[in-house]
Amino acid sequence: MTSALRRSGSTARWRRLRAWVLERDHHTCQKITGGRICGAYADTVGHIVRRENGGGDDPVNLRAECGPCNYGERPARAAAPVRPSLTQLGIARVLDTVGLPISAGRRQALDALARVLPANRFRSADVDTACRYRRARGPLVRA
């Protein structure tokens, strides 16, 4: 079977297959980077086994990928883990209790902390480190 993707560009068959794979994967990057699924917004489709290595256009060999993952632009994750202080761990715990998503940044975290603790006097750097710690740790799973 010939590939639906040509060097000169995509074919109508490839565009239909690409749209189907993106819909199947909910436009979420499925590439595993640093032991975790990337999870960024995906607008491209990549081959799990490259076509040069014998992989075809079968849907089980395709996955949604963000541009940096598909084109090899994603920088390697930092090897050193985030080591938060006790204050930063406390901030992370409050953010977990409030239910703030782990993808939230400093501004959203500061807004959430202001709603819960009226006199919050946290340093912005502490909140930022707490957010980075939560992203590196991943979501909490309750059994």
C-alpha positions in Angstrom: 0.0 0.0 0.0 1.3 3.4 -0.9 1.6 6.3 1.6 -1.1 8.9 1.8 1.6 11.5 2.4 3.8 12.6 -0.6 7.1 14.6 -0.6 5.3 17.2 -2.8 2.6 17.6 -0.1 -0.4 16.0 1.4 -3.1 14.2 -0.5 -6.8 14.4 0.2 -6.6 10.9 1.7 -3.8 12.1 4.1 -5.8 15.2 5.1 -8.9 13.0 6.0 -6.7 10.6 7.9 -4.9 13.5 9.7 -8.3 15.0 10.7 -9.5 11.7 12.0 -6.3 11.0 14.1 -6.4 14.6 15.6 -10.1 14.1 16.5 -9.4 10.6 18.0 -6.6 12.0 20.2 -8.6 15.1 21.1 -5.9 17.4 19.6 -3.6 16.5 22.5 0.1 15.6 21.8 0.6 11.9 22.5 4.4 11.9 22.1 6.2 10.6 25.2 8.9 13.0 26.3 10.9 12.5 29.5 8.7 9.5 30.5 5.4 11.5 30.2 2.9 12.3 27.5 3.6 15.8 26.2 -0.1 16.9 26.4 0.3 20.1 24.5 -2.2 21.2 21.8 -1.6 19.0 18.7 -2.0 20.3 15.2 0.1 17.7 13.4 0.1 14.0 13.1 3.3 11.9 13.4 4.2 8.3 12.7 5.1 6.1 15.7 7.3 3.9 13.5 8.8 6.2 10.9 8.0 5.6 7.3 11.7 5.2 6.6 11.8 2.3 9.1 8.9 0.5 7.6 6.0 2.2 9.4 2.9 2.9 7.3 -0.1 5.1 7.4 -2.2 2.7 9.4 -4.1 4.6 12.2 -2.5 2.5 14.9 0.9 3.8 13.7 -0.3 7.5 13.8 -0.6 9.8 16.8 -1.4 13.5 17.3 1.7 15.6 18.0 2.4 19.2 18.6 4.7 20.9 16.1 7.8 20.9 18.4 7.5 17.2 19.1 6.8 16.3 15.5 9.6 18.4 14.0 12.1 17.7 16.8 12.2 21.2 18.2 11.2 20.3 21.8 14.1 21.0 24.2 15.1 18.3 26.6 13.6 18.4 30.0 15.9 19.6 32.8 17.6 16.7 34.6 17.5 18.4 38.0 14.2 18.1 39.7 12.5 21.1 41.3 13.3 21.1 45.1 10.8 23.3 46.8 11.1 24.8 50.2 8.6 24.2 53.0 6.8 27.5 52.1 6.6 26.5 48.4 5.3 23.0 49.4 2.6 24.7 51.5 1.6 26.9 48.6 1.4 23.8 46.3 -0.7 22.0 48.9 -3.2 25.0 49.1 -3.3 25.1 45.3 -4.1 21.4 45.2 -6.8 21.8 47.8 -8.4 24.6 45.9 -8.4 22.4 42.8 -6.3 24.6 40.5 -5.2 22.7 37.5 -1.5 21.8 37.5 -1.1 23.6 34.1 -2.0 26.9 35.8 0.7 29.6 36.0 1.7 32.1 38.6 -1.1 34.6 37.9 -3.8 32.0 38.2 -2.2 30.7 41.3 -1.9 34.2 42.9 -5.6 34.8 42.1 -6.6 31.4 43.7 -4.4 32.2 46.8 -6.0 35.6 47.2 -9.5 34.0 47.2 -8.5 31.5 49.9 -6.0 33.5 52.0 -7.1 37.2 52.2 -3.7 38.4 53.5 -1.4 36.4 51.3 2.2 37.7 51.5 3.8 35.2 49.3 6.8 36.1 47.1 6.0 35.7 43.4 9.1 33.5 43.1 7.8 31.1 45.7 4.4 30.8 43.9 6.2 30.3 40.6 8.4 27.6 42.0 5.3 25.9 43.6 3.6 25.9 40.2 6.7 24.4 38.5 6.9 21.8 41.2 3.2 20.9 40.7 3.8 20.6 36.9 6.9 18.4 37.4 5.1 16.2 40.0 2.1 15.7 37.8 -1.6 15.4 38.9 -2.5 13.9 42.2 -4.3 10.6 41.8 -6.7 9.6 44.6 -7.4 5.9 45.0 
